[in-house]
Amino acid sequence: MSGHPRLHRRGAVYYHRAVVPADIVESYGKREELISLRTKDRAQALRLMRIKAVEVDNRFELHRRQISDRASAPVLDDLTLEQMRAIQAVYHAHLLEEDEQVRIEGLVEEGDPLPELPVPGFDEWGDGAREFSEDAKRLRARFKSDAFFDSEAEEVLSWSDVNLKVRPGSAGFKKVVAAIQAAIIEASGHVMRRHDGDYVPTPELGSTAQSLATPLMSVAIESWVREKTLESWTSTTEQEHRTWTFAFIETCGDRQIHEYSKEDARRFKEILLQLPANWKKKAAIRNLKIADAAARASELGLPPMSATNINKVLRFVGSFWRWAEGNYDDAPKGLFAGLSLSMRRHRAREERNPFTLDDLQRIFRAPLFTGCQSLRFRSIPGSLVPRDTGLFWVPLLALYTGARSNEILQLYVSDVREVHGVLCLAINDDGEDKSLKTKNAYRDIPIHQDLIRLGFLDHVEMRRREGSLRLFPDMPKGARGNYSNPFSKQFARLLDEVGITTPKTAFHSLRHNFEDFCRASHISSDVIQILQGRAQAGERDRYGYGEAFMKAMNEAVQSIEFAGIDLSHLHVTGA
């Protein structure tokens, strides 16, 4: 147990005494914890000391966590009313604890023998308390400070029971001073009651100190993001969660974790019910705060975002609060539980349609695939077939593998490899610039013979000879941290160029086409789920992962017939 706890006796009363550990002593504010056990019975004191030792150990550990949180904590320019009250309570308890210790050591009265060390006199101590209080009253009435109170405020902010960063000279710093002055005035009255013989106990801080130590939501978000980024988050995932959790703060205020309630969550949901999709891009409301934007959008009759998007946002913010429940004792429970909108269950097919056979023929007979002037003028017929580009190969790979766009775009040259004798695309997140949508997306997809006839292995070998890490180095990563965003915009332009403008078709439609061709070729649903990276672990385990599994997957892929699509004009001679 840390702190070297000892039983200590002052007069007839026993105390618990623990030295502050060396790693936190500089920031803790004192070198030892001395806590009255309020008993004269040694046996009872020993029992109580074990309880206090655990409490003090927890106090030391809390201080360590606070040091870590404080390092990344924002500097505050203002304080909440609860923070002011908590600072006042902490300082008030400090003054009464100091008074109690002085009285235990003994105040000198006229006629007493002179002590070896300087000790305040009884009357002198009372006069000092009154003067201290009068000085605090004078300054507090004017909301002013002086050198002593500025220095005291800086020290109190560093105490383990407070642990806040407040900008000197700000309104928040003045409130810290005012809270200290209020504590002095309150404590002076209690000191004088003790002088009159009234018993005024030194208060136990308990939940007051704990609530002050609970971080602001903005501070807790930084801890949450750091932890989740280490676990699995991509920069895109991080940005989405940041955007909406800070939108919640904008709506409900940046408060300490324990101060939020279900009403805050309901209020945020009400705003989402009025807020249009992509509201930051709408000129009439993009410069407004989120609550004002929602209200104005309702006045203008702008359609709100879909129920799917609302639920997505609620999941983003709700995930923070579920994390907070597990990390902070005082975090509210189930803040976002039960707030999701009820929705008719629908299949992904209802969000995106597959391309028709005619659509596919128009895409793969565009000048990009048959010959264009240049990549810049790819819609104009010419002699260039850009087989060395991602724009050429990624749509073909999506059609023949069912892989997602980002899964294909992030491929390394080394991800085209043999697995138990079967040539595969290895879909994985083995690289700092890689990520997978789900944990089930990790898979090896056998390469269809049509892709080989189209010359895909020539592209792979060219990149290998160049020493390229990525299979498609010409496809850049977007501002949101993934490869799919910039590519999706290029592919959308290609669809416009060939006259495919239906709202439910996009690059993801190729994934649905692959599934349709699999079903038409009588591939089992289980195998389709595995090839598309949707199978749960238990489903995959039934097939194993060895040579027999890969042989079965390869036989299934090679049996897929892409009937109705003629890509013979793309075949490489001799392939």
KAJOFEN-V461767 format. One record per residue. N is the residue number from 1. OMEGA is omega in radians with two decimals (NA if undefined). BURIAL is b if it has 16 or more other ideal C-beta (glycine too) atoms within 10 Angstrom, else e. Layout:
N OMEGA BURIAL
N OMEGA BURIAL
This chain:
1 -3.09 e
2 3.02 e
3 3.11 b
4 -3.07 e
5 3.10 b
6 3.02 e
7 -3.06 e
8 -3.10 b
9 3.03 e
10 -3.02 e
11 -3.14 e
12 -3.01 e
13 3.12 e
14 3.14 b
15 2.93 b
16 -3.08 b
17 3.14 b
18 3.09 b
19 3.11 e
20 -3.13 b
21 -3.04 b
22 -3.05 e
23 -3.12 e
24 -3.00 b
25 -3.09 e
26 -3.08 e
27 -3.02 b
28 3.10 b
29 3.05 b
30 -3.01 e
31 3.11 e
32 3.02 e
33 3.13 b
34 -3.01 e
35 3.13 b
36 3.07 b
37 3.03 b
38 3.07 e
39 3.09 e
40 -3.10 e
41 -3.05 e
42 -3.12 e
43 3.10 e
44 3.13 e
45 3.13 b
46 3.10 e
47 -3.14 e
48 -3.10 b
49 3.13 b
50 3.11 e
51 -3.13 e
52 -3.14 b
53 3.10 b
54 3.13 e
55 -3.12 e
56 3.06 b
57 3.12 b
58 3.12 e
59 3.12 b
60 -3.12 b
61 3.07 e
62 3.14 b
63 3.11 b
64 3.13 e
65 -3.14 e
66 3.10 b
67 3.14 e
68 3.13 e
69 -3.08 b
70 -3.11 b
71 -3.13 e
72 -3.08 e
73 3.09 b
74 3.06 e
75 -3.08 e
76 3.04 b
77 3.14 e
78 3.13 e
79 3.01 b
80 3.11 b
81 -3.14 e
82 3.10 e
83 3.09 b
84 -3.14 b
85 -3.13 b
86 3.09 b
87 3.10 b
88 -3.13 b
89 -3.14 b
90 -3.09 b
91 3.09 b
92 3.12 b
93 3.11 b
94 -3.12 b
95 -3.14 b
96 3.06 b
97 3.10 e
98 3.13 e
99 -3.13 b
100 -3.12 b
101 3.11 e
102 3.14 e
103 3.11 e
104 3.10 e
105 3.08 e
106 3.04 e
107 -3.09 b
108 3.05 b
109 -3.12 e
110 -3.14 e
111 3.10 e
112 3.04 e
113 -3.12 e
114 3.12 e
115 3.12 e
116 3.13 e
117 3.14 e
118 3.12 e
119 -3.12 e
120 3.06 e
121 -3.10 e
122 -3.13 e
123 3.14 e
124 -3.14 e
125 3.12 b
126 3.12 b
127 3.14 e
128 3.13 e
129 3.14 b
130 -3.14 e
131 3.11 e
132 -3.13 b
133 -3.13 b
134 3.12 e
135 3.12 b
136 3.13 b
137 -3.10 e
138 -3.11 e
139 -3.09 b
140 3.12 b
141 -3.12 e
142 -3.09 e
143 -3.10 e
144 3.13 e
145 2.99 b
146 -3.05 e
147 -3.13 e
148 -3.07 e
149 3.05 b
150 3.14 e
151 -3.14 e
152 3.13 b
153 3.12 b
154 3.14 e
155 -3.10 e
156 3.14 b
157 -3.13 b
158 -3.13 e
159 -3.10 b
160 -3.14 b
161 -3.13 b
162 2.99 b
163 3.08 b
164 3.04 b
165 -3.10 e
166 -3.06 b
167 3.10 e
168 3.13 e
169 -3.12 e
170 3.07 e
171 3.12 e
172 3.14 b
173 3.10 b
174 3.11 b
175 3.05 b
176 3.12 b
177 -3.13 b
178 3.13 b
179 3.11 b
180 3.13 b
181 3.11 b
182 3.12 b
183 3.13 b
184 -3.14 b
185 3.14 b
186 -3.10 b
187 3.14 b
188 3.11 b
189 3.14 e
190 3.09 b
191 -3.13 b
192 3.03 e
193 3.06 e
194 3.10 b
195 -3.14 b
196 3.09 e
197 3.12 e
198 3.13 e
199 3.06 e
200 -3.08 b
201 3.00 e
202 -3.04 b
203 2.97 e
204 -3.07 e
205 3.08 b
206 -3.04 e
207 3.14 e
208 3.13 b
209 -3.13 b
210 -3.12 b
211 3.10 b
212 -3.12 b
213 3.11 b
214 -3.00 b
215 2.94 b
216 -3.14 b
217 -3.13 b
218 3.12 e
219 3.14 b
220 3.12 b
221 -3.14 b
222 3.09 e
223 3.13 b
224 -3.11 b
225 3.12 b
226 -3.11 e
227 -3.08 e
228 3.11 b
229 3.07 e
230 -3.10 e
231 -3.00 e
232 -2.97 e
233 2.93 b
234 3.12 b
235 3.11 e
236 3.13 b
237 3.12 b
238 -3.09 b
239 3.14 e
240 -3.12 b
241 3.10 b
242 -3.07 b
243 -3.02 e
244 3.07 b
245 3.09 b
246 3.00 b
247 3.07 b
248 3.10 b
249 3.12 b
250 -3.13 e
251 -2.96 b
252 -3.14 b
253 3.11 e
254 -3.07 b
255 3.06 b
256 -3.01 b
257 -3.03 b
258 -3.05 b
259 -3.09 b
260 -3.12 b
261 3.12 e
262 3.14 e
263 3.09 e
264 3.14 b
265 3.11 b
266 3.13 e
267 3.12 e
268 3.13 b
269 3.13 b
270 3.11 e
271 3.13 b
272 -3.13 b
273 3.12 e
274 -2.98 b
275 3.11 b
276 3.01 b
277 3.13 e
278 -3.03 e
279 3.12 b
280 3.13 e
281 -3.11 e
282 -2.98 b
283 -3.03 e
284 -3.03 e
285 -2.96 b
286 -3.12 e
287 -3.13 e
288 2.98 b
289 -2.96 e
290 3.14 b
291 3.12 b
292 3.12 e
293 3.13 b
294 -3.13 b
295 -3.13 b
296 3.12 b
297 3.11 b
298 3.11 e
299 -3.09 e
300 -3.14 e
301 3.11 e
302 -3.10 b
303 -3.13 e
304 3.08 b
305 -3.08 b
306 3.08 e
307 3.11 e
308 -3.13 e
309 3.10 e
310 3.13 b
311 3.11 b
312 3.12 e
313 3.12 b
314 3.08 b
315 3.14 e
316 -3.07 b
317 3.11 b
318 -3.14 b
319 3.06 b
320 -3.07 b
321 3.03 b
322 3.08 b
323 -3.12 b
324 3.11 b
325 -3.11 e
326 -3.05 e
327 -3.11 e
328 -3.10 b
329 -3.03 e
330 -3.14 e
331 3.11 b
332 -3.10 b
333 3.03 e
334 -3.05 e
335 -3.09 b
336 -3.14 b
337 3.06 e
338 -3.08 e
339 -3.12 b
340 3.11 e
341 3.07 e
342 -3.09 e
343 2.98 e
344 3.14 e
345 -3.12 e
346 -3.14 e
347 3.11 e
348 -3.12 e
349 3.14 e
350 3.11 e
351 3.09 e
352 3.07 b
353 2.99 b
354 3.00 b
355 3.00 b
356 3.10 e
357 3.10 e
358 3.09 e
359 -3.10 b
360 3.11 b
361 3.13 b
362 3.12 b
363 -3.00 b
364 2.95 b
365 3.04 e
366 3.13 b
367 3.11 b
368 -3.07 b
369 -3.11 b
370 -3.14 e
371 -3.12 e
372 3.13 b
373 -3.14 e
374 3.10 e
375 3.12 e
376 -3.14 e
377 -3.03 e
378 3.12 b
379 -3.13 e
380 -3.12 e
381 3.14 e
382 -3.03 e
383 -3.07 e
384 2.96 e
385 -2.97 b
386 -3.11 b
387 -3.14 b
388 -3.07 e
389 3.05 b
390 -3.12 b
391 3.10 b
392 -2.95 b
393 -3.01 b
394 3.08 b
395 3.13 b
396 3.11 b
397 3.12 b
398 -3.14 b
399 -3.02 b
400 3.14 b
401 -3.07 b
402 -3.12 b
403 3.09 b
404 -3.05 b
405 -3.10 b
406 3.09 b
407 -3.12 b
408 -3.05 b
409 -3.10 b
410 -3.11 b
411 2.97 b
412 3.05 b
413 -3.13 b
414 3.12 e
415 2.98 b
416 -2.97 b
417 3.10 e
418 3.06 e
419 -3.08 b
420 3.07 e
421 -3.13 e
422 3.13 b
423 -2.99 b
424 2.82 b
425 3.14 b
426 3.11 b
427 -3.05 b
428 3.07 b
429 -3.13 b
430 3.13 e
431 -3.07 e
432 -3.12 e
433 -3.10 e
434 3.03 b
435 3.08 b
436 -3.09 b
437 3.13 e
438 3.14 e
439 3.14 e
440 -3.05 b
441 -3.14 b
442 -3.05 e
443 3.03 b
444 -3.09 b
445 3.08 b
446 -3.10 b
447 -3.13 b
448 -3.13 b
449 3.11 e
450 3.13 b
451 3.11 b
452 3.10 e
453 3.12 b
454 3.07 b
455 -3.10 b
456 -3.11 b
457 3.05 b
458 3.10 e
459 3.14 b
460 -3.11 b
461 3.10 e
462 3.13 e
463 3.13 b
464 3.13 e
465 3.12 e
466 -3.06 e
467 -3.11 e
468 3.03 e
469 -3.08 e
470 3.13 b
471 3.14 b
472 -3.09 b
473 3.12 e
474 -3.14 e
475 -3.04 b
476 3.03 e
477 -3.11 b
478 -3.12 b
479 -3.12 e
480 3.01 e
481 3.07 b
482 -3.11 b
483 -2.97 b
484 -3.09 b
485 3.14 b
486 -3.11 b
487 -3.12 b
488 3.12 b
489 3.10 e
490 -3.12 e
491 3.09 b
492 3.09 e
493 3.10 e
494 3.12 b
495 3.10 b
496 -3.09 e
497 -3.12 b
498 3.02 b
499 3.08 e
500 -3.01 b
501 -3.13 e
502 -3.03 e
503 -3.08 e
504 3.05 e
505 3.14 b
506 -3.12 b
507 -3.11 b
508 3.12 b
509 3.12 b
510 3.09 b
511 3.07 b
512 3.07 b
513 3.13 b
514 -3.13 b
515 3.13 b
516 3.12 e
517 3.08 b
518 -3.10 b
519 3.12 e
520 3.13 e
521 3.07 e
522 3.02 e
523 -3.08 b
524 -3.14 e
525 3.13 e
526 -3.12 e
527 3.11 b
528 3.13 b
529 3.14 b
530 -3.11 b
531 -3.11 b
532 3.06 b
533 3.12 b
534 -3.06 b
535 3.04 b
536 -3.08 e
537 -3.11 e
538 3.12 e
539 3.13 e
540 -3.08 b
541 -3.14 e
542 -3.09 e
543 -3.08 b
544 -3.10 e
545 -3.04 e
546 -3.05 e
547 -3.13 e
548 3.12 e
549 -3.10 b
550 3.10 b
551 3.13 e
552 3.12 b
553 -3.12 b
554 3.12 b
555 3.13 e
556 -3.10 b
557 -3.09 b
558 3.14 e
559 3.14 e
560 3.10 b
561 3.13 e
562 -3.04 b
563 3.10 e
564 3.10 e
565 3.11 b
566 3.11 e
567 -3.08 b
568 3.14 e
569 -3.13 e
570 -3.07 b
571 3.07 e
572 -3.11 e
573 3.09 e
574 -3.12 e
575 NA e
